[in-house]
Amino acid sequence: MKLLAFTDFHASPMALKKVYMIAKRMKPDYLVCTGDITIFEHNLEWVLRQLDRMPKKVILIPGNHEEGPNFSKSCKKYKNILCIDRAAFREGKYLFLGYGGGGFSFTDPEFRTWANHARKLIKKDDFVSVFRNISEIS
């Protein structure tokens, strides 16, 4: 599986255009964005519209600049965006795990609960072997 991963573009039109051009040229299976797509959700709908226009589906995990139910609800409006905040997405033998937001605390009880759930998902479908052999994937 070929992925194009990017992060922290903070609503930059130039960065979005660059991601789009690279995606058109590289033809990844998925684009993976690990958050901070805005500056504290300013222009969120505009950014989501731009991501929705990408040539491949965007797997999106919110950063500390996008948090809460408002963000997830906004993402659901777009068919080309899959928000995996505190969620998982499976594609064949690959498992994508997402836990977004936060970032300013050394402890997060909710994350600990999610991590235990994620461990069960990994063990359930034997995804551990995929992560152990990551060098063979690329």
TILOTI-437282 format. One record per residue (C-alpha): residue number from 1; residue in three letters; x, z, y. Coordinates in steps of 0.1 Angstrom, whole numbers, plus 5000, padded with zeros to 4 digits. Last residue first. Example, Ala and Ser with C-alpha at 12.3 -4.5 7.8 and 13.67 -1.06 7.14 Angstrom:
TILOTI-437282
BAMI   nr  rest     u     w     v
BAMI    2   ser  5137  5071  4989
BAMI    1   ala  5123  5078  4955
***
This chain:
TILOTI-437282
BAMI   nr  rest     u     w     v
BAMI  138   ser  5080  5021  5004
BAMI  137   ile  5062  5034  4973
BAMI  136   glu  5094  5042  4953
BAMI  135   ser  5106  5066  4979
BAMI  134   ile  5073  5085  4977
BAMI  133   asn  5078  5093  4941
BAMI  132   arg  5070  5130  4943
BAMI  131   phe  5040  5124  4965
BAMI  130   val  5025  5099  4941
BAMI  129   ser  5031  5122  4912
BAMI  128   val  5012  5150  4929
BAMI  127   phe  4981  5128  4932
BAMI  126   asp  4971  5139  4897
BAMI  125   asp  4934  5135  4905
BAMI  124   lys  4923  5171  4903
BAMI  123   lys  4958  5185  4913
BAMI  122   ile  4957  5168  4947
BAMI  121   leu  4921  5177  4954
BAMI  120   lys  4928  5213  4944
BAMI  119   arg  4958  5215  4967
BAMI  118   ala  4937  5201  4995
BAMI  117   his  4912  5229  4990
BAMI  116   asn  4940  5255  4993
BAMI  115   ala  4953  5237  5024
BAMI  114   trp  4918  5238  5039
BAMI  113   thr  4915  5276  5035
BAMI  112   arg  4950  5281  5050
BAMI  111   phe  4941  5258  5078
BAMI  110   glu  4910  5279  5086
BAMI  109   pro  4931  5310  5087
BAMI  108   asp  4954  5295  5114
BAMI  107   thr  4987  5312  5121
BAMI  106   phe  5016  5300  5142
BAMI  105   ser  4993  5288  5169
BAMI  104   phe  4995  5260  5194
BAMI  103   gly  4990  5229  5173
BAMI  102   gly  4952  5230  5171
BAMI  101   gly  4936  5197  5163
BAMI  100   gly  4936  5178  5131
BAMI   99   tyr  4935  5184  5093
BAMI   98   gly  4936  5152  5074
BAMI   97   leu  4944  5144  5038
BAMI   96   phe  4949  5108  5026
BAMI   95   leu  4949  5103  4989
BAMI   94   tyr  4964  5072  4973
BAMI   93   lys  4958  5060  4937
BAMI   92   gly  4929  5038  4947
BAMI   91   glu  4919  5046  4982
BAMI   90   arg  4909  5082  4986
BAMI   89   phe  4899  5098  5019
BAMI   88   ala  4901  5136  5025
BAMI   87   ala  4885  5158  5051
BAMI   86   arg  4894  5186  5076
BAMI   85   asp  4895  5158  5103
BAMI   84   ile  4895  5126  5084
BAMI   83   cys  4880  5102  5110
BAMI   82   leu  4875  5067  5096
BAMI   81   ile  4874  5041  5124
BAMI   80   asn  4864  5005  5118
BAMI   79   lys  4826  5011  5118
BAMI   78   tyr  4825  5030  5151
BAMI   77   lys  4798  5054  5161
BAMI   76   lys  4811  5080  5136
BAMI   75   cys  4841  5085  5158
BAMI   74   ser  4821  5100  5186
BAMI   73   lys  4806  5126  5163
BAMI   72   ser  4840  5136  5150
BAMI   71   phe  4852  5141  5186
BAMI   70   asn  4822  5160  5198
BAMI   69   pro  4824  5183  5167
BAMI   68   gly  4857  5198  5178
BAMI   67   glu  4891  5187  5190
BAMI   66   glu  4909  5159  5206
BAMI   65   his  4940  5167  5226
BAMI   64   asn  4954  5189  5198
BAMI   63   gly  4955  5158  5176
BAMI   62   pro  4926  5142  5158
BAMI   61   ile  4933  5125  5124
BAMI   60   leu  4923  5088  5123
BAMI   59   ile  4923  5063  5095
BAMI   58   val  4920  5030  5113
BAMI   57   lys  4905  5000  5094
BAMI   56   lys  4924  4968  5100
BAMI   55   pro  4926  4942  5128
BAMI   54   met  4921  4968  5155
BAMI   53   arg  4889  4964  5175
BAMI   52   asp  4876  4999  5166
BAMI   51   leu  4908  5014  5180
BAMI   50   gln  4900  4998  5214
BAMI   49   arg  4864  5011  5213
BAMI   48   leu  4878  5046  5204
BAMI   47   val  4901  5045  5234
BAMI   46   trp  4872  5036  5257
BAMI   45   glu  4850  5063  5242
BAMI   44   leu  4877  5090  5247
BAMI   43   asn  4884  5081  5283
BAMI   42   his  4895  5118  5289
BAMI   41   glu  4894  5135  5255
BAMI   40   phe  4921  5161  5264
BAMI   39   ile  4946  5133  5273
BAMI   38   thr  4937  5107  5248
BAMI   37   ile  4949  5094  5214
BAMI   36   asp  4967  5126  5207
BAMI   35   gly  4962  5121  5170
BAMI   34   thr  4977  5111  5137
BAMI   33   cys  4968  5075  5137
BAMI   32   val  4970  5056  5104
BAMI   31   leu  4964  5019  5103
BAMI   30   tyr  4954  5005  5069
BAMI   29   asp  4963  4977  5046
BAMI   28   pro  4990  4965  5069
BAMI   27   lys  4992  4929  5082
BAMI   26   met  5026  4931  5098
BAMI   25   arg  5020  4905  5126
BAMI   24   lys  4984  4915  5135
BAMI   23   ala  4992  4952  5131
BAMI   22   ile  5022  4948  5154
BAMI   21   met  5001  4931  5181
BAMI   20   tyr  4974  4958  5179
BAMI   19   val  4999  4986  5180
BAMI   18   lys  5016  4970  5211
BAMI   17   lys  4982  4966  5228
BAMI   16   leu  4974  5002  5222
BAMI   15   ala  5007  5013  5236
BAMI   14   met  5002  4992  5268
BAMI   13   pro  4966  5005  5272
BAMI   12   ser  4980  5041  5271
BAMI   11   ala  4952  5064  5261
BAMI   10   his  4975  5092  5251
BAMI    9   phe  4997  5072  5227
BAMI    8   asp  5006  5103  5207
BAMI    7   thr  5006  5088  5172
BAMI    6   phe  5013  5057  5151
BAMI    5   ala  5013  5047  5114
BAMI    4   leu  5011  5012  5100
BAMI    3   leu  5005  5014  5063
BAMI    2   lys  5013  4990  5034
BAMI    1   met  5000  5000  5000
***
